[in-house]
């Protein structure tokens, strides 16, 4: 009689859906758990590597900061070009959808992108020119009035000083007056003796300022040219990025990156579009309201408030402060009424316009918007205030999607386990 071979001691074999599970001899752990062990070891090694890099960064902080600054200075024109391309593409994409959309070939199809690109830059240039022509002359006039008022105040102060100079000097200690005179004389002597060095310092300062301006202009030109290349060949650029991601990262992580990029693109596009619409509405309401109440500089202040309203939450108040100073040069009482009008308008904007235009587009509650603007402004200034809302909206959407994916996976696993248990009960019953 032929004996059937039995598994050796410490090894148990069981079939479950065509898969054989093996138990290790020492502790009974499955071989199926080894990938999770390797994953944990990989994560631990990565954590140790990044901790080592962080320690090096702390030890050589100045060198690291200098290297980061040099790299950022080298890549800044390219980053600025990407930002310009993203903003212009918001207009260009809409124009491409209405420029002979049914034409797929021929001269019209070939001219779609260049024509829409030129029209997008023309629209932006016209908007900037209109705002400058509306605001700048009125601000110059207000600055002239402020200057005249300052001259009158200084003349009054000088007359008061001349009338009461004797009484003021009599009330002062003569020793203190002599010390002030000696200090002033020493300062003038030092200034006179260092004429050549002062002149050299002034020349160095002028040269440094001119160099900085020339560098900034050159960086802007490079960024503008780079944005043109991106926009004219954006389909090939996106295909190249997609190919690069597929070649450098695992497939699952590549899908995650694509999803994150799609969510970020939607969040930033919707936020910028909604913010521009909200700024136009707020500026128009401000100008119309000021004209109705007979306030001066209605169009200029409305344009200024609308322009600064591009910065969420606090931007309109900055424009309102500029408008208050402009109106103050004409009628102080009207300036006070303008502040009251702006407060009422801001309440209307905060509770009615912003939630329906911007809040609905990015899907963030009001408290999240306020926190994003506050933290972003504290960390990165005006740029952080502007980018904080879409960044938080992107992270929130990704977190919600991840939570939904985890819940769906848990439900699927629970359903699978329930099916396996039901199959096991049927098998044991049979």
VENNOR-V520434 format. One record per residue. N is the residue number from 1. RES is the residue in one letter. NEAR is the number of other C-alpha atoms within 10 Angstrom. Layout:
# VENNOR-V520434
n=N res=RES near=NEAR
n=N res=RES near=NEAR
This chain:
# VENNOR-V520434
n=1 res=X near=3
n=2 res=X near=4
n=3 res=X near=5
n=4 res=X near=6
n=5 res=X near=6
n=6 res=X near=8
n=7 res=X near=9
n=8 res=X near=8
n=9 res=X near=7
n=10 res=X near=12
n=11 res=X near=14
n=12 res=X near=15
n=13 res=X near=11
n=14 res=X near=11
n=15 res=X near=9
n=16 res=X near=10
n=17 res=X near=7
n=18 res=X near=7
n=19 res=X near=9
n=20 res=X near=11
n=21 res=X near=15
n=22 res=X near=17
n=23 res=X near=17
n=24 res=X near=13
n=25 res=X near=13
n=26 res=X near=8
n=27 res=X near=8
n=28 res=X near=12
n=29 res=X near=12
n=30 res=X near=12
n=31 res=X near=11
n=32 res=X near=11
n=33 res=X near=9
n=34 res=X near=11
n=35 res=X near=10
n=36 res=X near=10
n=37 res=X near=11
n=38 res=X near=11
n=39 res=X near=11
n=40 res=X near=12
n=41 res=X near=12
n=42 res=X near=12
n=43 res=X near=12
n=44 res=X near=12
n=45 res=X near=12
n=46 res=X near=12
n=47 res=X near=12
n=48 res=X near=12
n=49 res=X near=12
n=50 res=X near=12
n=51 res=X near=12
n=52 res=X near=12
n=53 res=X near=12
n=54 res=X near=13
n=55 res=X near=12
n=56 res=X near=12
n=57 res=X near=14
n=58 res=X near=12
n=59 res=X near=11
n=60 res=X near=11
n=61 res=X near=13
n=62 res=X near=11
n=63 res=X near=12
n=64 res=X near=14
n=65 res=X near=12
n=66 res=X near=11
n=67 res=X near=12
n=68 res=X near=12
n=69 res=X near=12
n=70 res=X near=12
n=71 res=X near=11
n=72 res=X near=13
n=73 res=X near=12
n=74 res=X near=12
n=75 res=X near=13
n=76 res=X near=16
n=77 res=X near=22
n=78 res=X near=20
n=79 res=X near=15
n=80 res=X near=18
n=81 res=X near=24
n=82 res=X near=19
n=83 res=X near=15
n=84 res=X near=18
n=85 res=X near=23
n=86 res=X near=18
n=87 res=X near=17
n=88 res=X near=19
n=89 res=X near=22
n=90 res=X near=15
n=91 res=X near=18
n=92 res=X near=23
n=93 res=X near=15
n=94 res=X near=12
n=95 res=X near=19
n=96 res=X near=18
n=97 res=X near=12
n=98 res=X near=11
n=99 res=X near=16
n=100 res=X near=12
n=101 res=X near=12
n=102 res=X near=9
n=103 res=X near=12
n=104 res=X near=10
n=105 res=X near=8
n=106 res=X near=8
n=107 res=X near=9
n=108 res=X near=14
n=109 res=X near=15
n=110 res=X near=12
n=111 res=X near=12
n=112 res=X near=19
n=113 res=X near=20
n=114 res=X near=15
n=115 res=X near=15
n=116 res=X near=22
n=117 res=X near=22
n=118 res=X near=12
n=119 res=X near=15
n=120 res=X near=21
n=121 res=X near=15
n=122 res=X near=12
n=123 res=X near=14
n=124 res=X near=12
n=125 res=X near=11
n=126 res=X near=12
n=127 res=X near=12
n=128 res=X near=13
n=129 res=X near=11
n=130 res=X near=11
n=131 res=X near=16
n=132 res=X near=14
n=133 res=X near=12
n=134 res=X near=18
n=135 res=X near=17
n=136 res=X near=13
n=137 res=X near=12
n=138 res=X near=16
n=139 res=X near=19
n=140 res=X near=12
n=141 res=X near=13
n=142 res=X near=20
n=143 res=X near=15
n=144 res=X near=13
n=145 res=X near=16
n=146 res=X near=17
n=147 res=X near=13
n=148 res=X near=13
n=149 res=X near=13
n=150 res=X near=12
n=151 res=X near=12
n=152 res=X near=12
n=153 res=X near=12
n=154 res=X near=12
n=155 res=X near=12
n=156 res=X near=12
n=157 res=X near=12
n=158 res=X near=13
n=159 res=X near=12
n=160 res=X near=11
n=161 res=X near=13
n=162 res=X near=11
n=163 res=X near=11
n=164 res=X near=11
n=165 res=X near=13
n=166 res=X near=10
n=167 res=X near=10
n=168 res=X near=11
n=169 res=X near=11
n=170 res=X near=9
n=171 res=X near=9
n=172 res=X near=10
n=173 res=X near=9
n=174 res=X near=11
n=175 res=X near=9
n=176 res=X near=10
n=177 res=X near=12
n=178 res=X near=11
n=179 res=X near=11
n=180 res=X near=12
n=181 res=X near=12
n=182 res=X near=12
n=183 res=X near=12
n=184 res=X near=12
n=185 res=X near=12
n=186 res=X near=12
n=187 res=X near=12
n=188 res=X near=12
n=189 res=X near=11
n=190 res=X near=11
n=191 res=X near=13
n=192 res=X near=11
n=193 res=X near=11
n=194 res=X near=12
n=195 res=X near=11
n=196 res=X near=11
n=197 res=X near=11
n=198 res=X near=13
n=199 res=X near=11
n=200 res=X near=12
n=201 res=X near=12
n=202 res=X near=12
n=203 res=X near=12
n=204 res=X near=12
n=205 res=X near=12
n=206 res=X near=12
n=207 res=X near=12
n=208 res=X near=12
n=209 res=X near=12
n=210 res=X near=12
n=211 res=X near=12
n=212 res=X near=12
n=213 res=X near=12
n=214 res=X near=12
n=215 res=X near=12
n=216 res=X near=13
n=217 res=X near=12
n=218 res=X near=13
n=219 res=X near=20
n=220 res=X near=17
n=221 res=X near=14
n=222 res=X near=17
n=223 res=X near=22
n=224 res=X near=20
n=225 res=X near=15
n=226 res=X near=19
n=227 res=X near=26
n=228 res=X near=20
n=229 res=X near=14
n=230 res=X near=20
n=231 res=X near=21
n=232 res=X near=15
n=233 res=X near=12
n=234 res=X near=16
n=235 res=X near=10
n=236 res=X near=11
n=237 res=X near=14
n=238 res=X near=12
n=239 res=X near=11
n=240 res=X near=12
n=241 res=X near=11
n=242 res=X near=14
n=243 res=X near=11
n=244 res=X near=12
n=245 res=X near=17
n=246 res=X near=15
n=247 res=X near=11
n=248 res=X near=9
n=249 res=X near=12
n=250 res=X near=11
n=251 res=X near=12
n=252 res=X near=9
n=253 res=X near=12
n=254 res=X near=17
n=255 res=X near=14
n=256 res=X near=13
n=257 res=X near=15
n=258 res=X near=13
n=259 res=X near=14
n=260 res=X near=16
n=261 res=X near=13
n=262 res=X near=12
n=263 res=X near=17
n=264 res=X near=20
n=265 res=X near=15
n=266 res=X near=16
n=267 res=X near=22
n=268 res=X near=21
n=269 res=X near=19
n=270 res=X near=21
n=271 res=X near=25
n=272 res=X near=20
n=273 res=X near=17
n=274 res=X near=21
n=275 res=X near=22
n=276 res=X near=19
n=277 res=X near=18
n=278 res=X near=23
n=279 res=X near=27
n=280 res=X near=19
n=281 res=X near=16
n=282 res=X near=25
n=283 res=X near=26
n=284 res=X near=18
n=285 res=X near=16
n=286 res=X near=26
n=287 res=X near=21
n=288 res=X near=15
n=289 res=X near=18
n=290 res=X near=22
n=291 res=X near=15
n=292 res=X near=10
n=293 res=X near=13
n=294 res=X near=11
n=295 res=X near=19
n=296 res=X near=20
n=297 res=X near=21
n=298 res=X near=22
n=299 res=X near=21
n=300 res=X near=23
n=301 res=X near=28
n=302 res=X near=28
n=303 res=X near=26
n=304 res=X near=27
n=305 res=X near=28
n=306 res=X near=28
n=307 res=X near=21
n=308 res=X near=18
n=309 res=X near=25
n=310 res=X near=21
n=311 res=X near=22
n=312 res=X near=24
n=313 res=X near=18
n=314 res=X near=16
n=315 res=X near=19
n=316 res=X near=24
n=317 res=X near=18
n=318 res=X near=16
n=319 res=X near=20
n=320 res=X near=23
n=321 res=X near=17
n=322 res=X near=16
n=323 res=X near=25
n=324 res=X near=20
n=325 res=X near=16
n=326 res=X near=25
n=327 res=X near=22
n=328 res=X near=19
n=329 res=X near=19
n=330 res=X near=16
n=331 res=X near=12
n=332 res=X near=14
n=333 res=X near=10
n=334 res=X near=18
n=335 res=X near=21
n=336 res=X near=14
n=337 res=X near=15
n=338 res=X near=23
n=339 res=X near=16
n=340 res=X near=12
n=341 res=X near=15
n=342 res=X near=21
n=343 res=X near=14
n=344 res=X near=12
n=345 res=X near=15
n=346 res=X near=19
n=347 res=X near=11
n=348 res=X near=13
n=349 res=X near=20
n=350 res=X near=14
n=351 res=X near=11
n=352 res=X near=11
n=353 res=X near=18
n=354 res=X near=23
n=355 res=X near=18
n=356 res=X near=14
n=357 res=X near=20
n=358 res=X near=23
n=359 res=X near=21
n=360 res=X near=14
n=361 res=X near=21
n=362 res=X near=24
n=363 res=X near=19
n=364 res=X near=20
n=365 res=X near=12
n=366 res=X near=14
n=367 res=X near=9
n=368 res=X near=17
n=369 res=X near=22
n=370 res=X near=18
n=371 res=X near=15
n=372 res=X near=23
n=373 res=X near=27
n=374 res=X near=19
n=375 res=X near=14
n=376 res=X near=21
n=377 res=X near=17
n=378 res=X near=12
n=379 res=X near=13
n=380 res=X near=13
n=381 res=X near=13
n=382 res=X near=17
n=383 res=X near=13
n=384 res=X near=19
n=385 res=X near=26
n=386 res=X near=23
n=387 res=X near=20
n=388 res=X near=25
n=389 res=X near=26
n=390 res=X near=25
n=391 res=X near=18
n=392 res=X near=21
n=393 res=X near=26
n=394 res=X near=24
n=395 res=X near=15
n=396 res=X near=15
n=397 res=X near=19
n=398 res=X near=17
n=399 res=X near=12
n=400 res=X near=12
n=401 res=X near=13
n=402 res=X near=12
n=403 res=X near=12
n=404 res=X near=12
n=405 res=X near=12
n=406 res=X near=12
n=407 res=X near=12
n=408 res=X near=12
n=409 res=X near=12
n=410 res=X near=12
n=411 res=X near=12
n=412 res=X near=12
n=413 res=X near=12
n=414 res=X near=12
n=415 res=X near=12
n=416 res=X near=12
n=417 res=X near=12
n=418 res=X near=12
n=419 res=X near=12
n=420 res=X near=14
n=421 res=X near=12
n=422 res=X near=12
n=423 res=X near=12
n=424 res=X near=13
n=425 res=X near=11
n=426 res=X near=10
n=427 res=X near=9
n=428 res=X near=8
n=429 res=X near=7
n=430 res=X near=6
